[in-house]
Amino acid sequence: MSDTNQPTNPPAKEEPALKPKAALEESTARPTDSAWDVYWPKNDDARANSVRVASFPLILYFWPTLLAFMGCAGLQALNWAAPTSLGWFALSALAFNLLVLVTNLDQKKFLIAILSLALAGLAIWIGSLKGVTFFSAAYHWLGGLEITLSTHAYAMIASLLAAFSCLGLIQPRVDYWRLESNEFVHYLQPFGRDQSIPRQGSTVTREVPDILEFLLSFGGGTLVIRREGQAVARIEHVPFLGKRMKAIERLLGVTRVESA
């Protein structure tokens, strides 16, 4: 009988638990875009397989006038401000929105417009120092105008703007583009796919045709799809386009091959 100790077998290592099939599929699945992404883009996800964008109607830019008339209706109902001051404020908001519609100020034109306004203000100030009474007379004439609206008028105009805004917000929900790695598809509900552009040989660029529209749409602009140097689609008035570009650039940098 030997006194030497017999080597003991080391304890068996526990096999790692296998992931459930459902959990494995969930971790590898690629999230798709949501139909509501046309209104508010979600944070960029590297696993996402598409980006959804849509063109909005021009009523999108009238939110300053809507807020102005709503505020004037409330302030006048509570008698917290002079009616003439509220009238001038509402008129100024409406004039600003009309200016946005009738002008297209790119970066160069916007800078020229700002410099022109500064020069006009300087000319008026110099004219007042030189005793030119035209500008002061015009100022007093404008100040003497009583621009007033009733509380009901403010409320009705604000209601009309709100109704048309809601109507305009339906359009992007049924008329939108879905940018995928292999193709760009235009959907027109309830008919479905309306147009398809192959990704191969196509480029997507962002344009800012108007600085005022860019500001009112919170970094929006126009998305242009070109194929062989020709613009084949223009998606205009896209809000939050700057926030969407990171996801678009990442998506277009990869060409995904899917097997049937």
Secondary structure, 3 states (H helix, E strand, C coil): CCCCCCCCCCCCCCCCCCCCHHHHHHHHCCCCCCHHHHCCCCCCCCCCCEEEECCCCHHHHHHHHHHHHHHHHHHHHCCCCCHHHHHHHHHHHHHHHHHHHHCCCCHHHHHHHHHHHHHHHHHHHHHHHCCCHHHHHHHHHHHCCCCCCCHHHHHHHHHHHHHHHHHHHHHHHHEEEEEECCEEEEEECCCEEEEEEECCCEEEEEECCCHHHHHHCCCCEEEEEEECCEEEEEEEEECCHHHHHHHHHHHHCCCCCCCC
